[in-house]
């Protein structure tokens, strides 16, 4: 039995669900989805800039370039590849741009609930 | 970029944790200036630049230290005015500062025209960014001349910084904000039309910093005798606090004692009469140095800059001490 013939659908589904909830648990990923939904296409650097300001908005601190670079690094290496894998965004590694993808309705429902909690 | 980063044991909500990538560890670091253990400034051993004249216009080959007379608040003689360089390269200096123009990118669902108005006379461009509908977050991204990210902060914090207390520092409570961190990216801010109230507010901001630190020296210039007369009680109080001292410079004659730690230097040098300046040497701590230098171009309208750049403040203090004393 090789990989191509293996009955993996159920396993894949469960893995996919785990990935979905895992990624939605990440503030950077959620804020990325919210922000990108309002934009046609956004540059990775600009996305990192905005998320840095947004996530620290009520912290009382002044963020630095180091903060922004760390967030950009996480977006590039972790969150955008994961969101792109799930089809929630389209991440162009070459151009370093992010655009809207397809978010299933049940995922959107979870996002909306989390949005209420995050932004209230 | 290389392989994906690992995020060991970090809370999902903690965006400030340590992240480890192959070959590198990324930690939150501060871009603020670190305190130094160097002693308080004791005056330069060699010729120092003349920053006030440099920034606001000067000739490169100015004379050395000029004659001056300092009274120790008991009055005394007054020497002839020193030779002053022409104020002709102002535009060149301004262009250099203009080249470092920053941009404030405001994110808010509410009308922020007040902030736009507030910066109308400053060397800053204000633009607005957009967030998704329904988001009530308010923050500002500060960008450099090339549009690069310099820093960000919440609008509440930003407003607090932009509203320096007008009242004297000794009735203020401690603020939570660390000024050195906040103002790191607002060093050398140019302003072009401060009124007297704004000048006093910024002056109080600098005095407040000195008051909190409780040591070091304030260097303050008064355009005329009347301006100093109105502030003598302020500096008497400041200089009586902790180990603070005040070196006051006035273009008119002065023979009134103000306090033990207050010295008044009377000089007819052009720049003393021309500029309103307040410099705090940080009391041995570079991160506490700050200053304001401004020229009254039209009646009641001031043009100049304020700075939290330790090196620039040190240069300005060095210039004052070399030129007018104390040695």
Interface residues (C-beta under 8 A of the other chain):
Chain A: X25 X26 X27 X28 X34 X35 X37 X38 X45 X48 X49 X50 X52 X53 X54 X55 X56 X57 X58 X59 X60 X61 X62 X63 X64 X65 X66 X67 X68 X69 X70 X71 X73 X74 X76 X77 X78 X81 X119
Chain B: X1 X3 X4 X5 X7 X12 X13 X15 X16 X19 X21 X26 X28 X29 X30 X31 X107 X129 X130 X131 X132 X133 X134 X135 X136 X137 X138 X139 X140 X141 X149 X150 X151 X152 X153 X154 X155 X156 X157 X176 X177 X181 X182 X184 X185
